[in-house]
Amino acid sequence: MPSNVESMFYVREAPWHGLGNRVEGALSSEEALIEAGLDWTVIQKSIQTEDYSEILGYKANIRETDQRILGVVTDRYKIVQNQEAFAFVDDMLGEGVKFETAGSLQNGKRVWLLAKLPKDYVITGDQFCPYMLFSNSHDGTGSIKVAMTPIRIVCQNTLNLALANASRIWSTVHKGNIQSKLDKAKETLLNAENYMDRLNKEAEQLHRIKIPDHKVQEYIKLLLPVSENATKLRIKNIQQLREDLHARYFEAPDLKEIGSNGYRFINAVSDFATHAKPLRETATFQENLFMRTIDGNPLIDKAYELILDIA
């Protein structure tokens, strides 16, 4: 696995992010906690100077199993243990929920778990499975996040559009009454239902927006621009990316029957954003792709705005 992935599992087939060790079936929270290598706790210890004077107002978050320092935080920071995260998702989704992937990044500094929501959706003839993703950091640099992400089954594309009046993300900082905040996060399930209903309506609208082929070419150039001072190598690389996106729109078998419209273009861009390898493949590009599952992908959102501008 890439260097930043400490431990992770996935069920049956490699997910869109391509990370993890394979297991045969979706796991319960107890099984997933162990299989993901997340069966450890975080403790806090005071910080001292070289002459043993305590540094007031700060604590060190330390993994108890190996005493690894995960981060330095203020003394107002509240720990959310990995086991609590699994229990939260268990409680939110109901008894019998199965986890399809979970893991640890950066030697335990960031952890996540992904569970499939019980209800599938059909949007403009496509089957979508919504997933609930819980993300947490133990180093003090990130918030607790719960996000819903819809996956188009036929091609395993994420379709995380930034929709008006429909939220798919909840987050909070590690301060105050965490349990009370997590109880409020359960409203995310209602948000998920609202988001999928809104996504269905938006997809139908996108279907009605016809796009001639020359406009597709124009939009691809807008999404993947070349700056005036670009080098020949940069121009060549951008052209390669444009050709990739072009092929995903015009040649993808699952899109040929959709017609020349906005929904097809959004799915082509989603396919590109979800699966295309970068020109310079770093050791962490798969993790970065996975984490955009939570926050959304700006390229998909930009494509969505382009289509709406001509509606």
N, C-alpha and C positions, 0 to 999 in steps of 0.2 A: 504494500500500500504506500501511497505518497508519504513523504516524511512527516507532514503535519498531522496525519491521522494516527493516533495512538492505538485505538481499538475501535472495531465496528463490525456489525453483521448486516446481512440483507437476506431476504427470503427468496429462494428458488432462482430467479433470474436477476442479473445485475440491474439495479435501478438506473434511472437516467443519469445520475451523477457518477456511476461506475465504481463506487467505493465499497469496501467491506469484504468480510468473509461469508461464504454462502452457507445457509442452513436450509433445511427441507421444507419447513412450514412456519407460518406466522406464530409468534411466541406470546405467551402470557407475560405479564409484567415481571413476575419472579424469574422466569426463564430469560427474558430479554435483558434484565439487569445484569445477569451473570454472563450471557453470551456476548453482550456489548462491552464487557470489561468495565462496567460501571458500579460494581458492587464494592464501593469504598465510600468513606465519609470524609468530610472536610471539618477540620477543627481550627480554632483561632488561638493564637498565642501572642503575647505581648512582644514588642520589639525593643531591643536595647542597643545602646551605643557600645563602643569598644570598652568603655570603662564601666559597663553594666548599669548605666542610667537608663531608666525606661523612657521611651518616646511616647508621650501621652497623646491620646487622640487617634492612634493608629494601631492596627493589628495585622498579623500575617495570617493569611489563609493557607493552611497546610493540609496536604493529603495524608491521612493518618497512616495508611498502609506502608508508605515508603518515606514519609516526612518530606516530600517534595513541596517546596514553596510555590504556590500557585499564583499568589499576588499579595500586594500590600493594600489594605482597605482602611477606611475610617472606622472608628469604633461604633458607628451607627449602622454599619453594613450588617444585613441579616442573611445568614446562609440558607439556601434552599438545597437540601441534600438530594442526591440523585434518586434515592428511594422515594423521597417526597414527590419528585417530578413524575415518576411512574404512577404513584398512588393518585396523584392529581388527575392524570389522564384516565386512569382506571375509573375514578369516581365521575369524571365528566362524561365519558362515553358509555359508561355502564358496565356491568359485570360481563366478562367474557370477551372484552376487547382484545384484539391481537395486534402486536407490534410488528412492523415489517422492516424497520431498520432503526438502529440507535448506535451511538458511538461517542467517542472522545477525540477532541482535537487539541493540538498544542500541549501534549502531556497533561491533559486534564483541565486546562484552563477554560475550555468551552466544551459543553456536552449538549446532545440533542436526542430526541426520540420522535419517531414518526409512526402514527397509527392510522389505519384506514377507517373513515367514517362509515357507519352502517348502511347509508343510503347512497345508491348510484343515481346518476342523472343522465338523461338523454337530451342533448342540445343540438338542434338542427340535424338530427339523425346520427350524431356521434355520441358514444358512451363515455361519460366522464366519471372518474372516481375521485371524490374529495378526500384529502388526507389532512389530519391534524398534526402539526409539528410544534413541539415544545423545545425551546432553546434556552439555555442558561449558561452563564459564565461564572467562574469561580475566582477570577483574577481582578474583579472590580472594574473592568473596562466596558462591560455590556450589561444590558437590562435582561429581565426575564421576559421572554416573548412566547406568545401562542399565536400561531398563524395557520390559516386554512389555505391549502393549495390544491386546485383542481388539476388532475392529470387526464389528458386525452388518451384513452386506452390504446387505440389502434397504433399509435406511434410513440407513446410515453412522453408526450410533450407537456410541459407545465404551461398553463394559461393564466398567469397571474396579472390580470389587467388591473390598473388603478382606476376603479370605477367610482363615479360620483355617487354619493348617497348609499354606498355599500362597502362596509369595511370588512377586511379579512384578517386583520392583525390587531392583537392586543398586546400591550407591553407595560411593564412597571419597573421601577428601580428597586434595589435591594435595601429598602429602608421602610420603617414604620411597621404596621401590622401586616405581615406578609400573608398570613392565612386569610385575613379579611379580603386582601387584594385578590388572592387566588380564587376565593369564592365568587368574587365579581367577574373573574375571567371566564367563568362558566357561561356567561352571556355570549361568549365567542361562538357557541353552538348555534344560537339564534342568529348571530351575525353570519355564520356559514350558510344557513338556509336562505337568508336574505341575499347574500352575495351570489349564490348559485341561481336564484330566481332572477336577479338582475343581470347576471352573465348570460342567461338564456335569452332575455329580451334584447341585450346588446348584440348577441350573436345573430339573432333574427334580423336586426337592423343592418348589421354588417353584410349579411347575405343579400340584402336588397340594394346595397351600394355597388353598382357596376363599375368595374375598372378596366379600361382598354389596356392592351398590352404595352403601349408606349408609356402609359402612366405608371405601370409597374416598374419599368426601367427607370423612370424619373424618380420614383420613390426609393428605389434601391440606392440610387446615387445620393439622395438626401440622407438616407440612413447611414451610408458608408461614404462620407465625403472625403475629398482629397484637398488638402490645404495648398495654398498658392506656392509655398516654399518647400513642398514635399520633394524628397529625393526620388531618383528613378526607382530605387529599390522599394521605397514606400508606395509609390504609385503602382508598381507591379504587385505588391502585397495586397493593396486595397482592391485592385482589379480581380485578384484571385478570390477574395472574400465576396465580391459582388457576383462573380460567376457561381460561387457556391450557393448564395441566396437565390440567384436566378434559377438554378437547377431545382432547388427545393420548392419553388413556386410552380414552375412549368412542367417538371418531370416527376414529382412525387406521386406514386400510384394512388395513395389515399386521398389526394386532392383533385385528381383529374375530373371527377364527376361533380365536384362542388360548383363549378362555373367560375367565370372571371369576376370575382367580387371581393369585397373587403374582408369577408370571413376567411376566404382562401389566403389572402395576403397575410392576415394576422397569424394564421396557422403556419404559414411558410416561415415567417419571421420567428415565431415561437420555436419551430423546429431548429432553425439556425441558431437561435440564442441558447437553446437547451442542449444541443448535441454537437455543434460545430467546434472543432478544436481550434485554439488560437494559433496565429502564425508562429508565435514564440511560445512553445509549450513549457511552462514552468512546472516545478514539482508540485505546486499547490493549485493549479488551475481547476482541478476537479472539486477541491474543497470550496474554492471561491464560487464555482458554479452552483454547488449545493447550497451555500449560504444565501445566494440570491433567491433561492426558493422562499426564504422567509421575507426578505425585504422587497422582492420584485425585481424585474429586469428592465432597466431604462430603455433598452432597444425596443422591447415589445410595447412599452408605453408610448414611445415616440411614434412607432408605426400606427398605433391606435389613434393618436392625435392627428396624424396625417390623413387617415381615412375619414375621421369625423369632420375634418376641415372641408371636405368636398361633399359631405352629405347635404 
